[in-house]
Amino acid sequence: MISLDVLIQIGFTQKEAQIYLGCLRLGSGTVLQISREADVSRGSCYDLLEEMLEKAYVSKLHEVKHVIYSPVDPEVLLKQGREKLRDFELILPELKGLFHKRSHPRVRYFEGIEGIKRVYEDTLTATTEILNYTNSLEVRRYWPGYDQDYIEFRAKKGIFLKCIAPDDEVGKGVKHTDSSFLRETRLLSSQEFKFTNEINIYDNKVAITSFHNELIGILIESKEIADTQRDIFKMAWAFAGMKSTKP
């Protein structure tokens, strides 16, 4: 029965819904009459009617020999539901604040080159600059059209990127084109620092992609983790700047 299911969805228990519908069909009735109409035992029906009275689902009238229960107008239930919704909307900002403050990180996992491309697509939603550790050779080995498919689109969207990369031929080539692609690259010794994956830090997210022996992508959404990784990048960025100034 559709009406029974809907009443349950808005907060009635199944037996409460049966009793309320029974009351509606009768108009009003004694516990015995309602229990028969609702197919609920008399003892349970009495207890539930008293609980429903407190919830304002029914009203009660004492007559000479009987106690008569009547259902509240369905319009009243609708009004009550709307008032509860308005109350909930008022506290929603506070609840969301608590949720984001205490919520666990959201982690998504991707496999294969198409999965990795989905991780890169998410970085294109960034509203902050992207902080990036990369092995420029590895990504282009598995994704030959990387420069056209991703880098050009990122630049067109106006998303600035800071990059720390190995000081090899590909890394030097990337740095040489920084001004064309909204990017600043700092290079570190490819012998001393061997990057086998790529990390992008942006907004409240950390995206990790691995091209060495396995093609996987991991997207972590957490303000705490992103902020910590952002601070670590700042230290690495300063270090890379000092190293690059040495002869």
N, C-alpha and C positions, 0 to 999 in steps of 0.2 A: 504493500500500500504506500503510495507516494507521500501522502500527508504524514503518515507515521514516520517514514524515513526523514522527512524534512524536520519534523519536530525533534527527532533525535539529534540531527545535525546542529540545531540551534541550542541544544543544552538539556533537553528532556532525556531521562532514562527511558528505556523501552516501555516499562510498565507505567511510568508517568504519562507517556504519550498515549498508551492504550486507554488509561483512565480519563485523560483530557478529552480524547475523541469520543469516548463513551458518554461523558458528561454533555458534550456538544449534541450528540444524537438524542439524548434524553431531554435536554434542556436543563433539568435539575433532577436530583434524586437522592435517595438514602444510600447508605454504604452498601446495603444488600443489592439494591437495584443497579447501582453503578458497577459493583463487582461482577454481577452477571453480564451486564452489557459489555464490560471491558475484558471479560474472561480472565479476571484476576481474583485470587482467593479473598474471602471476606476480611480475614485478619490482615493480610498484606495491604488490601485496599484501604482499610481504615488508617493504617500507619502512613501510607503514601499520601493519602488525602490531607492528613495533618501537615506533612512536610510540604506538600504543594500549596497549602494555605499560607505557609511562611514565605514561599517563593512568589506568592501572588498569582498563582496559576488558577486557583479556584477561590470561591468565597463560601461562607458557611452561615446558615440561618437556623436558629433554634426555634422549632415549632413545638406544639403542645406535647406530642408523643414522639416526634422524630427530629433528627438533625438532618437538614437538607443541604447538600453541596451543589453549587452551580459553577460552571466554567466562566472565567473572565472572557470578555469580548476579545476575539483574536486581534482586533485593532489595538487593544491595550498591550498585548504581547509585542506587536510590531513597534509600538512607541517605546516600550521598555528596551527592546533590542537596539533601537536607534540611539537611545540615551546611553546605553552601555558602550556602543561603538564610539560615540562622541567622547565619553570619558576615557576610553582607551586611546583615542587619537590625541588627547591632551597630554597623556603621559608617554606617548610614543617616542619623542625625542630623548627623554630620560632613559627609556628602556634600550633604545638603539645605542646610546652612549655607553651603557653598561655592557651591552652585547659586544661592541667593538673593543672595549677595554679588556674584557675577559675571554673573548672568543679564541678558539684554537686556530692555528694557521691552516689555511686552505691549501692543499697540495694536489696538483694534477700531474699526471705522468703520461708521456708520449713516446712512441717508438717509430723508428724509420725516418727517412728523410722528409716524408710528408708530415709526420708528427712534429719534427723539428721546425718545419716551415710554419706550422700553427703557433709554435712558441714565439717565433720571430714576428708573426702577425700581431700577437698580443702586445709586443713592445711598441707597435705603431699606434697604440692607444695612449701612449705616455703623455701626461700633462706636465711632467718635469723633464729635465735633461736626463739622458741615459748615461750611466757610468758603466764602462765596459772593459772587461779583460778578454782578450781574444788571441787566438792563434790564426792569423789571417790566411796562412797557407792551408790549414786543415779545412776551414769552412768552404773555401773555394774549390778544394779538391772534390768534395762531395756535392757541392752546389755551384756548378760552373756559372750559372746566371745570377749569382748572389748580388753582384754590383748593380746590375740592371733591375733585378726583381725587388731587392730590398733597400739597398743604400740610396738609390735615386729617389725612391718613394718616401723614405724617411726624411730626406732633405727637402723634398717638395712639401711635406707636411710641417716643416719648420721645427723638427725635433733635433735639438743639438745633442751631440754625443762626445763624451770624453773617453779616450781609448788608451789602454796600456797594452802593448803588443811586443812580441819578440823582435829583436833587431836583426831580421834577416832580409833577404831581397824583397819578399812580398810585403813585409812590414814597412820597409823603406818606401815601397811603391804606394802603400796606403797613406803614409804620412805626407808624401809629395802631393797628394790630391786633397788634403784636408780642407783647403779653402773652398773647394768646389762642392763639398758635401757636408757643410755645417758640422765640422768635426775638428777636434784637437787630439793629436796622437803623441804619446810619449813612448819611446822604445827602451827596452831593457835587453841585456845580453841574452841571446838565444841559447847560449851554452850554460849560463848560470840559472836562467829562469825558463823552464820548459812548460809552456801552457799546452795542455792536451784537450782542453774544453773551453767553452766560452761562458762568461757570466755577464748578465745585464741587470743593472739595478735601476729601478725607476718607480715613481709613485710609491705604493706600498707593496711592491713586488720584487722578487728576485727570480730571474729566468736563467736556468743552467742547461746548456746543451753540450753533449759529448760526442766527438767524432772519432775518437781513438779506440779501435777495436769494437766499438758499439755505437749505434746511432740512437741516442735517447735524449729526451728533453724533460725537464722538471720545472714546473712553474709554481712558485711558493708565494702565497698572498698573505702577508703579515706585516703590519706596521713596525712591530718591534724588530723582527728579523731584517726588514729592509733598512730601517734606520741604523742598525748595528753594522750591516754590510756597507752602508753608505759611509759611515765613519772609518771603517777599515780601508775603503777605497781612497778616502782623503789622505790617509797615511801613506798608502802605496803611491798615490799620485805625487805627493811631495817628495817621496824617495826617488821616484822615477825622474822627477825634475832635477834633483841634485846629481843623479848619476849621469844624466844627459849633458850636464854642463862641464863634466870632467873631460880633459883632453884624451 
